Amino acid sequence: MNTEKVAARRLTAAEVSELGLQDKIFVTAQTEELRLDCYAPATLTKSGKSFEGGSFTARTVFGDEIHILPDNAEEPGIWVADEAGEEIEVLQSAGVLLNLALFVPGGNQESLESLYAAAREAFGAGIVQRWDEEVVSVPDVKIDLFEEPARGRKGNGGQNRDRRALDIYPTRVRFMEASAGWKFVLELHQEHVDDTPTI
């Protein structure tokens, strides 16, 4: 996981209410699937004065929407860069997910394979072939992806699970479908250690 130390200051709800859509802020990078103890660059989904009740919604550069009560001491809060502030860890981007909508006149499977081959040659073999219309930053954190029964019994120690992928970016999970009756489980990537005894 790649992070950068940034000097920042935590804002109060009153200060957040003065922010606009262009103001750069930092909010928690934690999601429902991944428990990350760091922050992510973000912006408010609408101007601060348009929110009511002290709760604000921000969208991170990775496409996640976060709901925040800045004055709640038990929450990570909303931060802005400030050289006189304290250091926080900010999650960096590992690249950009570029989804394109392309029309290929007279295209067939052969022409599509040529297109994919050219993209892989230019950017490497890690390209995921999915074409649509959006650009989303990819967080520089890798996960291990498992499947387990959607209605599994508690207390089985996680033994009833299948490994789907190791060392992938969370963004790729949206392109995969869980097996029937199973659900995905995401965990921060752990380096595999072969503990097989040797002679």
Steps between C-alpha positions, in 0.01 A plus 500: 500500500653829389432812710649846528537713812312830465488791745131573559250659739164360607200722422196573713149472357485880475821506293378217275177691432712772336663260251406476133510220245854589390658489845732203553448311825605172659254247642535146629604245236319224689211325323256228601724237338843634598609632838771753414656719767576794272338780300410556134482820290138606450256782429152575634210372288335845529604831654534498876221754554254266324526230769275493804525337840879506529548192278702535180554268204833486317613298199856372497716491188445123507124543451387420856236718670564567869248646748667700778415689817810723529439595865466137612826421680447127440512545120810576289354835392580725204850642449666759275867544417673733746877524543450591866278197562574142602610218272241258363546200269334552160438205267660541159365397162650200320367617163180592323216275392411630153171369364442591138192486281632412154325439170702284260352522147472150353669365810523131575673282758830524311499880502412505872789264577732733308373793707556313828846384388600860418376619840692223680814580303474869594406460869594147603314175555311622809228669293144387573285496189180685585372790294258760635492876568675607818844571641569387856828506691617165629617497865853369548398217729481133407257244634450127514157392376318197642155347466300349781141372522252788523321322785796333667487397864678726744799367687642282223829688522488605134583144387210482253637749249654494154781723379407696187795736455807621686675833479245692288365855518149540654382675183523172308242337728221696329576304182456162670191310609478273802398138447132416556427483873838648593616851594831681462727567799772765458810507720814711487765306306725276705820368347473124465765315700567140407546326834532151352771316700817426306744218551 
